[in-house]
Amino acid sequence: MQVDLQNQGTKLQIKQNIDQAYITMLNAQKRYSATLAQTNALERSFKAAESRYNAGASNFVDYNLAKTNLDRAKSNLIVAKYDYIFRIKILDFYQNKPIEF
């Protein structure tokens, strides 16, 4: 009787862990998509700032700020991408799939 209750509790805990891993993976996917869109927008913004700076219509501070924002977005994109991949691999583990990179 006690063993059956422990087994049921363990199965419930595993199911909750899998459900949470799935939700976390979905959130990581959304964060990656949003960061990708932000990076693309900042890429266009930087190109415009670079053109203005090269034409003499803007100063170095504005150019440098656009470059810094783009670099930060690219860094965030890398973090978001690998967090998403990691979350997928956690689900693969729960599904007994081989973990490959």
N, C-alpha and C positions, 0 to 999 in steps of 0.2 A: 504494500500500500504506500509506504513512505517513498520507496524507490520510484513508483509510478508518478507520484506527485513531483518528485525531483525531475524526472524525465520530462514531464509536461512543462514544468517551469523552465527547464533548459531549452526546450523547443520553442517556447514562447519568447524567451530572451533572444534566441538566435533569429527568430522571425522579426523581432523588433529591431535588432541590429541590421538585418538586411534591408528592412524598410527605411531605416534612417540612412543607411549607405546610399540607397537609391535616391532619396530626397536630396541628400548632400551632393550627389553626382549631378542631379538636375540643376541645382543652384550653381554648381561650378560651371556647368554648360552655359547657363544664362550669363554668368559673370564673364566668361570667356567671350561670348558673342557681343556683349555690351562693350567690353574692353577693346575688342577688334574694331567695332564701329567707331569708338572714340579715337583709336589710333589712326584709322583712316581719315577721320575728320581733321585731326591735328596734323596729319601729313599734308593734306591740302592747305591747311592754314599756314603751315611752315613754308610751303612752296610759294604761297602768295606773299608772305613776309620777306622771304628771300628775294623775290622779284622786286618788291618795293625797295628793299635795302640796296640791291645792286643798281637800281635806277636812281638812287639817291633820294627817294621820296620818304624814306624811313630812317630811323637811327639804329645804332648798334644794340641798344638796350631792348628795343622791340624785337629785333631779329633774334637776339640771344634768348629772350623770354620764350619766343615761339620754339626755338631749338630745344630749350630745356624742357618745355612742356611735351614736346614730341619724344624726347629721350626718356622721360619719366613714363609716358604712355607705353612705349615699346618695352620698357622694363616690366611694367605691370602686365602687359600682354604675355610675356614669357612666363611670369609667375602664374597667371590665370590658366595658361595652356597646360602647364605641367601639373597644376592642381587638378584640372579636369581629367587629364590622362591618369593620374594617380587614383582618382575616384572611380574611374572605369576599371582599373586593375583590382581595386578592392572588390567590386562586384564580380569580376572574373574569378577571384579567389573563392567567393561564396558559391559560385556556380561550378567549382572544381575545374575551371578552364586552366590550361597552362598559362603561366604568366610570362609573356614575352615582350621585349622592347624593340 
